[in-house]
Amino acid sequence: MDEIKVEVLNVFEHFEYKSEFNQSTNGLYEIKMNGDKAMIFRNGDSWGVLSHWLGEPVTKCINFMRGDRVEVIENAIKKNLELNK
């Protein structure tokens, strides 16, 4: 597995949703991963990344995040939130 370096640049939104039927963590984050900036969306256990595909509608510009990246990015976000309490 390649080394992944993640820096959280901005946390635009981060919240816990709880109801009698569901509980989830959700948010919008700007990160730098291995030197490249990305906008990350989280809706519970579903993670997405904003991608620009020229000539395509915006509805095709959010892609699922690679599974091997989720845990690393989630841990970086948790660490950032703890440091900025």
HTML snippet that shows the backbone in 3Dmol.js (N, CA, C, O; Angstrom):
<script src="https://3Dmol.org/build/3Dmol-min.js"></script>
<div id="view" style="width:600px;height:400px;position:relative"></div>
<script>
const pdb = `
ATOM      1  N   MET A   1       0.847  -1.197   0.000  1.00  0.00           N
ATOM      2  CA  MET A   1       0.000   0.000   0.000  1.00  0.00           C
ATOM      3  C   MET A   1       0.880   1.243   0.000  1.00  0.00           C
ATOM      4  O   MET A   1       1.849   1.320   0.755  1.00  0.00           O
ATOM      5  N   ASP A   2       0.547   2.211  -0.841  1.00  0.00           N
ATOM      6  CA  ASP A   2       1.337   3.432  -0.907  1.00  0.00           C
ATOM      7  C   ASP A   2       1.065   4.325   0.299  1.00  0.00           C
ATOM      8  O   ASP A   2       0.003   4.257   0.919  1.00  0.00           O
ATOM      9  N   GLU A   3       2.051   5.164   0.616  1.00  0.00           N
ATOM     10  CA  GLU A   3       1.895   6.069   1.762  1.00  0.00           C
ATOM     11  C   GLU A   3       0.945   7.200   1.386  1.00  0.00           C
ATOM     12  O   GLU A   3       1.039   7.780   0.304  1.00  0.00           O
ATOM     13  N   ILE A   4       0.039   7.496   2.292  1.00  0.00           N
ATOM     14  CA  ILE A   4      -0.950   8.535   2.059  1.00  0.00           C
ATOM     15  C   ILE A   4      -0.753   9.624   3.103  1.00  0.00           C
ATOM     16  O   ILE A   4      -0.841   9.369   4.304  1.00  0.00           O
ATOM     17  N   LYS A   5      -0.486  10.840   2.638  1.00  0.00           N
ATOM     18  CA  LYS A   5      -0.354  11.985   3.533  1.00  0.00           C
ATOM     19  C   LYS A   5      -1.574  12.876   3.344  1.00  0.00           C
ATOM     20  O   LYS A   5      -1.852  13.339   2.238  1.00  0.00           O
ATOM     21  N   VAL A   6      -2.302  13.112   4.436  1.00  0.00           N
ATOM     22  CA  VAL A   6      -3.535  13.888   4.371  1.00  0.00           C
ATOM     23  C   VAL A   6      -3.423  15.097   5.295  1.00  0.00           C
ATOM     24  O   VAL A   6      -3.048  14.967   6.460  1.00  0.00           O
ATOM     25  N   GLU A   7      -3.747  16.258   4.770  1.00  0.00           N
ATOM     26  CA  GLU A   7      -3.841  17.489   5.548  1.00  0.00           C
ATOM     27  C   GLU A   7      -5.256  18.032   5.371  1.00  0.00           C
ATOM     28  O   GLU A   7      -5.720  18.194   4.243  1.00  0.00           O
ATOM     29  N   VAL A   8      -5.933  18.311   6.462  1.00  0.00           N
ATOM     30  CA  VAL A   8      -7.273  18.885   6.398  1.00  0.00           C
ATOM     31  C   VAL A   8      -7.120  20.399   6.336  1.00  0.00           C
ATOM     32  O   VAL A   8      -6.616  21.014   7.276  1.00  0.00           O
ATOM     33  N   LEU A   9      -7.550  20.991   5.243  1.00  0.00           N
ATOM     34  CA  LEU A   9      -7.415  22.432   5.041  1.00  0.00           C
ATOM     35  C   LEU A   9      -8.599  23.202   5.608  1.00  0.00           C
ATOM     36  O   LEU A   9      -8.417  24.247   6.233  1.00  0.00           O
ATOM     37  N   ASN A  10      -9.805  22.696   5.397  1.00  0.00           N
ATOM     38  CA  ASN A  10     -11.025  23.354   5.887  1.00  0.00           C
ATOM     39  C   ASN A  10     -12.090  22.314   6.211  1.00  0.00           C
ATOM     40  O   ASN A  10     -12.243  21.317   5.504  1.00  0.00           O
ATOM     41  N   VAL A  11     -12.808  22.561   7.275  1.00  0.00           N
ATOM     42  CA  VAL A  11     -13.996  21.789   7.600  1.00  0.00           C
ATOM     43  C   VAL A  11     -15.166  22.764   7.437  1.00  0.00           C
ATOM     44  O   VAL A  11     -15.414  23.604   8.302  1.00  0.00           O
ATOM     45  N   PHE A  12     -15.868  22.638   6.334  1.00  0.00           N
ATOM     46  CA  PHE A  12     -16.982  23.541   6.056  1.00  0.00           C
ATOM     47  C   PHE A  12     -18.233  23.140   6.819  1.00  0.00           C
ATOM     48  O   PHE A  12     -19.020  23.988   7.239  1.00  0.00           O
ATOM     49  N   GLU A  13     -18.404  21.842   6.991  1.00  0.00           N
ATOM     50  CA  GLU A  13     -19.579  21.311   7.690  1.00  0.00           C
ATOM     51  C   GLU A  13     -19.200  19.970   8.290  1.00  0.00           C
ATOM     52  O   GLU A  13     -18.554  19.151   7.637  1.00  0.00           O
ATOM     53  N   HIS A  14     -19.599  19.748   9.526  1.00  0.00           N
ATOM     54  CA  HIS A  14     -19.397  18.451  10.174  1.00  0.00           C
ATOM     55  C   HIS A  14     -20.453  18.337  11.263  1.00  0.00           C
ATOM     56  O   HIS A  14     -20.505  19.151  12.185  1.00  0.00           O
ATOM     57  N   PHE A  15     -21.292  17.314  11.144  1.00  0.00           N
ATOM     58  CA  PHE A  15     -22.337  17.169  12.153  1.00  0.00           C
ATOM     59  C   PHE A  15     -22.761  15.715  12.286  1.00  0.00           C
ATOM     60  O   PHE A  15     -22.618  14.909  11.367  1.00  0.00           O
ATOM     61  N   GLU A  16     -23.286  15.415  13.458  1.00  0.00           N
ATOM     62  CA  GLU A  16     -23.849  14.102  13.767  1.00  0.00           C
ATOM     63  C   GLU A  16     -25.360  14.209  13.632  1.00  0.00           C
ATOM     64  O   GLU A  16     -25.975  15.129  14.170  1.00  0.00           O
ATOM     65  N   TYR A  17     -25.947  13.280  12.924  1.00  0.00           N
ATOM     66  CA  TYR A  17     -27.400  13.224  12.798  1.00  0.00           C
ATOM     67  C   TYR A  17     -27.886  12.017  13.583  1.00  0.00           C
ATOM     68  O   TYR A  17     -27.391  10.904  13.404  1.00  0.00           O
ATOM     69  N   LYS A  18     -28.852  12.248  14.448  1.00  0.00           N
ATOM     70  CA  LYS A  18     -29.403  11.147  15.239  1.00  0.00           C
ATOM     71  C   LYS A  18     -30.925  11.224  15.226  1.00  0.00           C
ATOM     72  O   LYS A  18     -31.516  12.285  15.423  1.00  0.00           O
ATOM     73  N   SER A  19     -31.538  10.073  14.990  1.00  0.00           N
ATOM     74  CA  SER A  19     -32.984   9.947  15.119  1.00  0.00           C
ATOM     75  C   SER A  19     -33.256   8.596  15.756  1.00  0.00           C
ATOM     76  O   SER A  19     -32.323   7.852  16.060  1.00  0.00           O
ATOM     77  N   GLU A  20     -34.497   8.281  15.955  1.00  0.00           N
ATOM     78  CA  GLU A  20     -34.812   6.984  16.555  1.00  0.00           C
ATOM     79  C   GLU A  20     -34.506   5.827  15.598  1.00  0.00           C
ATOM     80  O   GLU A  20     -34.440   4.673  16.021  1.00  0.00           O
ATOM     81  N   PHE A  21     -34.318   6.137  14.301  1.00  0.00           N
ATOM     82  CA  PHE A  21     -34.070   5.100  13.302  1.00  0.00           C
ATOM     83  C   PHE A  21     -32.645   5.082  12.761  1.00  0.00           C
ATOM     84  O   PHE A  21     -32.198   4.073  12.216  1.00  0.00           O
ATOM     85  N   ASN A  22     -31.936   6.193  12.909  1.00  0.00           N
ATOM     86  CA  ASN A  22     -30.680   6.347  12.195  1.00  0.00           C
ATOM     87  C   ASN A  22     -29.707   7.215  12.986  1.00  0.00           C
ATOM     88  O   ASN A  22     -30.109   8.077  13.768  1.00  0.00           O
ATOM     89  N   GLN A  23     -28.434   6.968  12.767  1.00  0.00           N
ATOM     90  CA  GLN A  23     -27.378   7.810  13.317  1.00  0.00           C
ATOM     91  C   GLN A  23     -26.267   7.863  12.279  1.00  0.00           C
ATOM     92  O   GLN A  23     -25.841   6.826  11.769  1.00  0.00           O
ATOM     93  N   SER A  24     -25.795   9.065  11.964  1.00  0.00           N
ATOM     94  CA  SER A  24     -24.754   9.178  10.957  1.00  0.00           C
ATOM     95  C   SER A  24     -23.898  10.413  11.191  1.00  0.00           C
ATOM     96  O   SER A  24     -24.314  11.359  11.860  1.00  0.00           O
ATOM     97  N   THR A  25     -22.708  10.389  10.634  1.00  0.00           N
ATOM     98  CA  THR A  25     -21.812  11.534  10.616  1.00  0.00           C
ATOM     99  C   THR A  25     -21.783  12.046   9.188  1.00  0.00           C
ATOM    100  O   THR A  25     -21.704  11.266   8.239  1.00  0.00           O
ATOM    101  N   ASN A  26     -21.849  13.362   9.039  1.00  0.00           N
ATOM    102  CA  ASN A  26     -21.949  13.977   7.719  1.00  0.00           C
ATOM    103  C   ASN A  26     -21.045  15.197   7.656  1.00  0.00           C
ATOM    104  O   ASN A  26     -20.770  15.821   8.681  1.00  0.00           O
ATOM    105  N   GLY A  27     -20.579  15.543   6.456  1.00  0.00           N
ATOM    106  CA  GLY A  27     -19.752  16.728   6.371  1.00  0.00           C
ATOM    107  C   GLY A  27     -19.250  17.050   4.977  1.00  0.00           C
ATOM    108  O   GLY A  27     -19.428  16.292   4.023  1.00  0.00           O
ATOM    109  N   LEU A  28     -18.619  18.204   4.904  1.00  0.00           N
ATOM    110  CA  LEU A  28     -17.979  18.713   3.697  1.00  0.00           C
ATOM    111  C   LEU A  28     -16.606  19.215   4.113  1.00  0.00           C
ATOM    112  O   LEU A  28     -16.490  20.046   5.014  1.00  0.00           O
ATOM    113  N   TYR A  29     -15.559  18.708   3.454  1.00  0.00           N
ATOM    114  CA  TYR A  29     -14.184  18.976   3.871  1.00  0.00           C
ATOM    115  C   TYR A  29     -13.316  19.296   2.660  1.00  0.00           C
ATOM    116  O   TYR A  29     -13.509  18.745   1.576  1.00  0.00           O
ATOM    117  N   GLU A  30     -12.358  20.195   2.862  1.00  0.00           N
ATOM    118  CA  GLU A  30     -11.314  20.435   1.871  1.00  0.00           C
ATOM    119  C   GLU A  30     -10.037  19.826   2.428  1.00  0.00           C
ATOM    120  O   GLU A  30      -9.624  20.149   3.542  1.00  0.00           O
ATOM    121  N   ILE A  31      -9.417  18.953   1.659  1.00  0.00           N
ATOM    122  CA  ILE A  31      -8.202  18.291   2.121  1.00  0.00           C
ATOM    123  C   ILE A  31      -7.105  18.430   1.077  1.00  0.00           C
ATOM    124  O   ILE A  31      -7.342  18.800  -0.074  1.00  0.00           O
ATOM    125  N   LYS A  32      -5.907  18.122   1.523  1.00  0.00           N
ATOM    126  CA  LYS A  32      -4.792  17.955   0.607  1.00  0.00           C
ATOM    127  C   LYS A  32      -4.280  16.545   0.842  1.00  0.00           C
ATOM    128  O   LYS A  32      -3.883  16.199   1.955  1.00  0.00           O
ATOM    129  N   MET A  33      -4.289  15.728  -0.212  1.00  0.00           N
ATOM    130  CA  MET A  33      -3.834  14.355  -0.101  1.00  0.00           C
ATOM    131  C   MET A  33      -2.656  14.160  -1.051  1.00  0.00           C
ATOM    132  O   MET A  33      -2.773  14.296  -2.269  1.00  0.00           O
ATOM    133  N   ASN A  34      -1.524  13.837  -0.446  1.00  0.00           N
ATOM    134  CA  ASN A  34      -0.289  13.669  -1.227  1.00  0.00           C
ATOM    135  C   ASN A  34      -0.046  14.861  -2.152  1.00  0.00           C
ATOM    136  O   ASN A  34       0.393  14.701  -3.291  1.00  0.00           O
ATOM    137  N   GLY A  35      -0.344  16.080  -1.633  1.00  0.00           N
ATOM    138  CA  GLY A  35      -0.075  17.312  -2.372  1.00  0.00           C
ATOM    139  C   GLY A  35      -1.193  17.797  -3.267  1.00  0.00           C
ATOM    140  O   GLY A  35      -1.119  18.918  -3.769  1.00  0.00           O
ATOM    141  N   ASP A  36      -2.237  16.995  -3.492  1.00  0.00           N
ATOM    142  CA  ASP A  36      -3.353  17.386  -4.351  1.00  0.00           C
ATOM    143  C   ASP A  36      -4.568  17.766  -3.508  1.00  0.00           C
ATOM    144  O   ASP A  36      -4.948  17.039  -2.590  1.00  0.00           O
ATOM    145  N   LYS A  37      -5.177  18.920  -3.828  1.00  0.00           N
ATOM    146  CA  LYS A  37      -6.373  19.348  -3.111  1.00  0.00           C
ATOM    147  C   LYS A  37      -7.596  18.584  -3.601  1.00  0.00           C
ATOM    148  O   LYS A  37      -7.691  18.199  -4.766  1.00  0.00           O
ATOM    149  N   ALA A  38      -8.543  18.375  -2.661  1.00  0.00           N
ATOM    150  CA  ALA A  38      -9.795  17.696  -3.004  1.00  0.00           C
ATOM    151  C   ALA A  38     -10.900  18.172  -2.087  1.00  0.00           C
ATOM    152  O   ALA A  38     -10.656  18.526  -0.933  1.00  0.00           O
ATOM    153  N   MET A  39     -12.114  18.178  -2.601  1.00  0.00           N
ATOM    154  CA  MET A  39     -13.307  18.432  -1.806  1.00  0.00           C
ATOM    155  C   MET A  39     -13.951  17.079  -1.537  1.00  0.00           C
ATOM    156  O   MET A  39     -14.229  16.313  -2.459  1.00  0.00           O
ATOM    157  N   ILE A  40     -14.183  16.801  -0.256  1.00  0.00           N
ATOM    158  CA  ILE A  40     -14.697  15.509   0.171  1.00  0.00           C
ATOM    159  C   ILE A  40     -16.076  15.704   0.803  1.00  0.00           C
ATOM    160  O   ILE A  40     -16.278  16.617   1.603  1.00  0.00           O
ATOM    161  N   PHE A  41     -17.007  14.849   0.441  1.00  0.00           N
ATOM    162  CA  PHE A  41     -18.355  14.858   0.997  1.00  0.00           C
ATOM    163  C   PHE A  41     -18.552  13.568   1.776  1.00  0.00           C
ATOM    164  O   PHE A  41     -18.137  12.498   1.329  1.00  0.00           O
ATOM    165  N   ARG A  42     -19.179  13.665   2.934  1.00  0.00           N
ATOM    166  CA  ARG A  42     -19.513  12.473   3.707  1.00  0.00           C
ATOM    167  C   ARG A  42     -20.982  12.519   4.060  1.00  0.00           C
ATOM    168  O   ARG A  42     -21.487  13.523   4.561  1.00  0.00           O
ATOM    169  N   ASN A  43     -21.655  11.428   3.793  1.00  0.00           N
ATOM    170  CA  ASN A  43     -23.058  11.278   4.149  1.00  0.00           C
ATOM    171  C   ASN A  43     -23.181   9.905   4.808  1.00  0.00           C
ATOM    172  O   ASN A  43     -23.478   8.910   4.146  1.00  0.00           O
ATOM    173  N   GLY A  44     -22.950   9.868   6.116  1.00  0.00           N
ATOM    174  CA  GLY A  44     -22.944   8.593   6.826  1.00  0.00           C
ATOM    175  C   GLY A  44     -21.726   7.783   6.437  1.00  0.00           C
ATOM    176  O   GLY A  44     -20.593   8.251   6.555  1.00  0.00           O
ATOM    177  N   ASP A  45     -21.961   6.569   5.975  1.00  0.00           N
ATOM    178  CA  ASP A  45     -20.866   5.700   5.548  1.00  0.00           C
ATOM    179  C   ASP A  45     -20.506   5.883   4.077  1.00  0.00           C
ATOM    180  O   ASP A  45     -19.627   5.193   3.560  1.00  0.00           O
ATOM    181  N   SER A  46     -21.173   6.798   3.413  1.00  0.00           N
ATOM    182  CA  SER A  46     -20.921   7.049   2.004  1.00  0.00           C
ATOM    183  C   SER A  46     -19.999   8.258   1.866  1.00  0.00           C
ATOM    184  O   SER A  46     -20.304   9.339   2.370  1.00  0.00           O
ATOM    185  N   TRP A  47     -18.875   8.072   1.183  1.00  0.00           N
ATOM    186  CA  TRP A  47     -17.889   9.130   0.985  1.00  0.00           C
ATOM    187  C   TRP A  47     -17.777   9.430  -0.503  1.00  0.00           C
ATOM    188  O   TRP A  47     -17.757   8.517  -1.328  1.00  0.00           O
ATOM    189  N   GLY A  48     -17.704  10.714  -0.841  1.00  0.00           N
ATOM    190  CA  GLY A  48     -17.554  11.110  -2.237  1.00  0.00           C
ATOM    191  C   GLY A  48     -16.505  12.187  -2.393  1.00  0.00           C
ATOM    192  O   GLY A  48     -16.136  12.867  -1.435  1.00  0.00           O
ATOM    193  N   VAL A  49     -16.036  12.326  -3.607  1.00  0.00           N
ATOM    194  CA  VAL A  49     -15.040  13.340  -3.932  1.00  0.00           C
ATOM    195  C   VAL A  49     -15.519  14.096  -5.169  1.00  0.00           C
ATOM    196  O   VAL A  49     -16.049  13.501  -6.108  1.00  0.00           O
ATOM    197  N   LEU A  50     -15.326  15.417  -5.155  1.00  0.00           N
ATOM    198  CA  LEU A  50     -15.709  16.256  -6.286  1.00  0.00           C
ATOM    199  C   LEU A  50     -14.641  16.127  -7.367  1.00  0.00           C
ATOM    200  O   LEU A  50     -13.452  16.315  -7.108  1.00  0.00           O
ATOM    201  N   SER A  51     -15.073  15.809  -8.564  1.00  0.00           N
ATOM    202  CA  SER A  51     -14.174  15.677  -9.710  1.00  0.00           C
ATOM    203  C   SER A  51     -14.722  16.533 -10.846  1.00  0.00           C
ATOM    204  O   SER A  51     -15.937  16.658 -11.001  1.00  0.00           O
ATOM    205  N   HIS A  52     -13.845  17.114 -11.628  1.00  0.00           N
ATOM    206  CA  HIS A  52     -14.283  17.911 -12.776  1.00  0.00           C
ATOM    207  C   HIS A  52     -14.100  17.089 -14.039  1.00  0.00           C
ATOM    208  O   HIS A  52     -12.982  16.719 -14.399  1.00  0.00           O
ATOM    209  N   TRP A  53     -15.200  16.809 -14.702  1.00  0.00           N
ATOM    210  CA  TRP A  53     -15.186  16.105 -15.982  1.00  0.00           C
ATOM    211  C   TRP A  53     -15.690  17.086 -17.028  1.00  0.00           C
ATOM    212  O   TRP A  53     -16.883  17.388 -17.072  1.00  0.00           O
ATOM    213  N   LEU A  54     -14.803  17.579 -17.861  1.00  0.00           N
ATOM    214  CA  LEU A  54     -15.180  18.571 -18.866  1.00  0.00           C
ATOM    215  C   LEU A  54     -16.231  17.994 -19.807  1.00  0.00           C
ATOM    216  O   LEU A  54     -16.129  16.851 -20.252  1.00  0.00           O
ATOM    217  N   GLY A  55     -17.237  18.804 -20.100  1.00  0.00           N
ATOM    218  CA  GLY A  55     -18.282  18.397 -21.008  1.00  0.00           C
ATOM    219  C   GLY A  55     -19.362  17.531 -20.382  1.00  0.00           C
ATOM    220  O   GLY A  55     -20.258  17.056 -21.081  1.00  0.00           O
ATOM    221  N   GLU A  56     -19.288  17.320 -19.078  1.00  0.00           N
ATOM    222  CA  GLU A  56     -20.290  16.504 -18.396  1.00  0.00           C
ATOM    223  C   GLU A  56     -21.110  17.378 -17.453  1.00  0.00           C
ATOM    224  O   GLU A  56     -20.608  18.391 -16.967  1.00  0.00           O
ATOM    225  N   PRO A  57     -22.368  17.005 -17.182  1.00  0.00           N
ATOM    226  CA  PRO A  57     -23.162  17.781 -16.220  1.00  0.00           C
ATOM    227  C   PRO A  57     -22.617  17.600 -14.806  1.00  0.00           C
ATOM    228  O   PRO A  57     -21.933  16.619 -14.513  1.00  0.00           O
ATOM    229  N   VAL A  58     -22.926  18.548 -13.945  1.00  0.00           N
ATOM    230  CA  VAL A  58     -22.419  18.506 -12.576  1.00  0.00           C
ATOM    231  C   VAL A  58     -22.870  17.258 -11.828  1.00  0.00           C
ATOM    232  O   VAL A  58     -22.201  16.829 -10.888  1.00  0.00           O
ATOM    233  N   THR A  59     -23.975  16.680 -12.224  1.00  0.00           N
ATOM    234  CA  THR A  59     -24.450  15.470 -11.551  1.00  0.00           C
ATOM    235  C   THR A  59     -23.493  14.292 -11.720  1.00  0.00           C
ATOM    236  O   THR A  59     -23.577  13.313 -10.979  1.00  0.00           O
ATOM    237  N   LYS A  60     -22.600  14.382 -12.676  1.00  0.00           N
ATOM    238  CA  LYS A  60     -21.607  13.323 -12.887  1.00  0.00           C
ATOM    239  C   LYS A  60     -20.247  13.682 -12.289  1.00  0.00           C
ATOM    240  O   LYS A  60     -19.268  12.968 -12.507  1.00  0.00           O
ATOM    241  N   CYS A  61     -20.180  14.780 -11.541  1.00  0.00           N
ATOM    242  CA  CYS A  61     -18.900  15.265 -11.028  1.00  0.00           C
ATOM    243  C   CYS A  61     -18.638  14.888  -9.570  1.00  0.00           C
ATOM    244  O   CYS A  61     -17.651  15.338  -8.987  1.00  0.00           O
ATOM    245  N   ILE A  62     -19.492  14.085  -8.983  1.00  0.00           N
ATOM    246  CA  ILE A  62     -19.226  13.548  -7.650  1.00  0.00           C
ATOM    247  C   ILE A  62     -19.073  12.041  -7.794  1.00  0.00           C
ATOM    248  O   ILE A  62     -19.965  11.348  -8.283  1.00  0.00           O
ATOM    249  N   ASN A  63     -17.921  11.554  -7.357  1.00  0.00           N
ATOM    250  CA  ASN A  63     -17.614  10.132  -7.479  1.00  0.00           C
ATOM    251  C   ASN A  63     -17.410   9.534  -6.097  1.00  0.00           C
ATOM    252  O   ASN A  63     -17.037  10.236  -5.157  1.00  0.00           O
ATOM    253  N   PHE A  64     -17.653   8.242  -5.977  1.00  0.00           N
ATOM    254  CA  PHE A  64     -17.364   7.561  -4.724  1.00  0.00           C
ATOM    255  C   PHE A  64     -15.860   7.574  -4.476  1.00  0.00           C
ATOM    256  O   PHE A  64     -15.066   7.437  -5.407  1.00  0.00           O
ATOM    257  N   MET A  65     -15.480   7.738  -3.220  1.00  0.00           N
ATOM    258  CA  MET A  65     -14.075   7.726  -2.854  1.00  0.00           C
ATOM    259  C   MET A  65     -13.571   6.285  -2.821  1.00  0.00           C
ATOM    260  O   MET A  65     -14.303   5.364  -2.458  1.00  0.00           O
ATOM    261  N   ARG A  66     -12.334   6.110  -3.199  1.00  0.00           N
ATOM    262  CA  ARG A  66     -11.720   4.784  -3.125  1.00  0.00           C
ATOM    263  C   ARG A  66     -11.759   4.282  -1.688  1.00  0.00           C
ATOM    264  O   ARG A  66     -11.469   5.028  -0.753  1.00  0.00           O
ATOM    265  N   GLY A  67     -12.112   3.038  -1.522  1.00  0.00           N
ATOM    266  CA  GLY A  67     -12.243   2.452  -0.191  1.00  0.00           C
ATOM    267  C   GLY A  67     -10.976   2.489   0.635  1.00  0.00           C
ATOM    268  O   GLY A  67     -11.041   2.625   1.857  1.00  0.00           O
ATOM    269  N   ASP A  68      -9.812   2.370  -0.011  1.00  0.00           N
ATOM    270  CA  ASP A  68      -8.554   2.377   0.735  1.00  0.00           C
ATOM    271  C   ASP A  68      -8.146   3.770   1.202  1.00  0.00           C
ATOM    272  O   ASP A  68      -7.148   3.923   1.907  1.00  0.00           O
ATOM    273  N   ARG A  69      -8.907   4.775   0.814  1.00  0.00           N
ATOM    274  CA  ARG A  69      -8.620   6.148   1.247  1.00  0.00           C
ATOM    275  C   ARG A  69      -9.512   6.607   2.402  1.00  0.00           C
ATOM    276  O   ARG A  69      -9.145   7.512   3.151  1.00  0.00           O
ATOM    277  N   VAL A  70     -10.670   5.986   2.541  1.00  0.00           N
ATOM    278  CA  VAL A  70     -11.670   6.456   3.501  1.00  0.00           C
ATOM    279  C   VAL A  70     -11.127   6.488   4.926  1.00  0.00           C
ATOM    280  O   VAL A  70     -11.228   7.523   5.585  1.00  0.00           O
ATOM    281  N   GLU A  71     -10.565   5.411   5.417  1.00  0.00           N
ATOM    282  CA  GLU A  71     -10.109   5.347   6.806  1.00  0.00           C
ATOM    283  C   GLU A  71      -9.010   6.369   7.083  1.00  0.00           C
ATOM    284  O   GLU A  71      -9.006   7.002   8.138  1.00  0.00           O
ATOM    285  N   VAL A  72      -8.089   6.534   6.155  1.00  0.00           N
ATOM    286  CA  VAL A  72      -6.988   7.487   6.338  1.00  0.00           C
ATOM    287  C   VAL A  72      -7.529   8.915   6.415  1.00  0.00           C
ATOM    288  O   VAL A  72      -7.117   9.693   7.276  1.00  0.00           O
ATOM    289  N   ILE A  73      -8.443   9.254   5.523  1.00  0.00           N
ATOM    290  CA  ILE A  73      -9.024  10.603   5.507  1.00  0.00           C
ATOM    291  C   ILE A  73      -9.918  10.815   6.725  1.00  0.00           C
ATOM    292  O   ILE A  73      -9.890  11.886   7.331  1.00  0.00           O
ATOM    293  N   GLU A  74     -10.704   9.817   7.085  1.00  0.00           N
ATOM    294  CA  GLU A  74     -11.562   9.929   8.270  1.00  0.00           C
ATOM    295  C   GLU A  74     -10.718  10.171   9.524  1.00  0.00           C
ATOM    296  O   GLU A  74     -11.084  10.998  10.359  1.00  0.00           O
ATOM    297  N   ASN A  75      -9.606   9.470   9.667  1.00  0.00           N
ATOM    298  CA  ASN A  75      -8.732   9.662  10.825  1.00  0.00           C
ATOM    299  C   ASN A  75      -8.112  11.056  10.836  1.00  0.00           C
ATOM    300  O   ASN A  75      -7.981  11.663  11.899  1.00  0.00           O
ATOM    301  N   ALA A  76      -7.729  11.570   9.672  1.00  0.00           N
ATOM    302  CA  ALA A  76      -7.172  12.925   9.594  1.00  0.00           C
ATOM    303  C   ALA A  76      -8.219  13.963   9.988  1.00  0.00           C
ATOM    304  O   ALA A  76      -7.898  14.939  10.666  1.00  0.00           O
ATOM    305  N   ILE A  77      -9.472  13.759   9.567  1.00  0.00           N
ATOM    306  CA  ILE A  77     -10.549  14.692   9.934  1.00  0.00           C
ATOM    307  C   ILE A  77     -10.798  14.646  11.436  1.00  0.00           C
ATOM    308  O   ILE A  77     -10.943  15.691  12.071  1.00  0.00           O
ATOM    309  N   LYS A  78     -10.850  13.447  12.011  1.00  0.00           N
ATOM    310  CA  LYS A  78     -11.049  13.320  13.461  1.00  0.00           C
ATOM    311  C   LYS A  78      -9.941  14.034  14.227  1.00  0.00           C
ATOM    312  O   LYS A  78     -10.211  14.745  15.194  1.00  0.00           O
ATOM    313  N   LYS A  79      -8.712  13.847  13.802  1.00  0.00           N
ATOM    314  CA  LYS A  79      -7.572  14.489  14.457  1.00  0.00           C
ATOM    315  C   LYS A  79      -7.674  16.010  14.355  1.00  0.00           C
ATOM    316  O   LYS A  79      -7.424  16.718  15.330  1.00  0.00           O
ATOM    317  N   ASN A  80      -8.040  16.508  13.177  1.00  0.00           N
ATOM    318  CA  ASN A  80      -8.207  17.944  12.974  1.00  0.00           C
ATOM    319  C   ASN A  80      -9.298  18.511  13.872  1.00  0.00           C
ATOM    320  O   ASN A  80      -9.119  19.573  14.469  1.00  0.00           O
ATOM    321  N   LEU A  81     -10.423  17.818  13.974  1.00  0.00           N
ATOM    322  CA  LEU A  81     -11.527  18.289  14.811  1.00  0.00           C
ATOM    323  C   LEU A  81     -11.123  18.321  16.286  1.00  0.00           C
ATOM    324  O   LEU A  81     -11.501  19.242  17.010  1.00  0.00           O
ATOM    325  N   GLU A  82     -10.362  17.326  16.732  1.00  0.00           N
ATOM    326  CA  GLU A  82      -9.890  17.295  18.122  1.00  0.00           C
ATOM    327  C   GLU A  82      -8.952  18.463  18.409  1.00  0.00           C
ATOM    328  O   GLU A  82      -9.043  19.093  19.463  1.00  0.00           O
ATOM    329  N   LEU A  83      -8.052  18.752  17.472  1.00  0.00           N
ATOM    330  CA  LEU A  83      -7.081  19.835  17.654  1.00  0.00           C
ATOM    331  C   LEU A  83      -7.742  21.207  17.650  1.00  0.00           C
ATOM    332  O   LEU A  83      -7.217  22.152  18.239  1.00  0.00           O
ATOM    333  N   ASN A  84      -8.889  21.322  16.989  1.00  0.00           N
ATOM    334  CA  ASN A  84      -9.539  22.623  16.837  1.00  0.00           C
ATOM    335  C   ASN A  84     -10.788  22.784  17.692  1.00  0.00           C
ATOM    336  O   ASN A  84     -11.648  23.611  17.386  1.00  0.00           O
ATOM    337  N   LYS A  85     -10.895  22.006  18.751  1.00  0.00           N
ATOM    338  CA  LYS A  85     -12.051  22.137  19.669  1.00  0.00           C
ATOM    339  C   LYS A  85     -12.009  23.464  20.375  1.00  0.00           C
ATOM    340  O   LYS A  85     -12.888  23.761  21.183  1.00  0.00           O
TER     341      LYS A  85
END
`;
const viewer = $3Dmol.createViewer("view");
viewer.addModel(pdb, "pdb");
viewer.setStyle({}, {cartoon: {color: "spectrum"}});
viewer.zoomTo();
viewer.render();
</script>
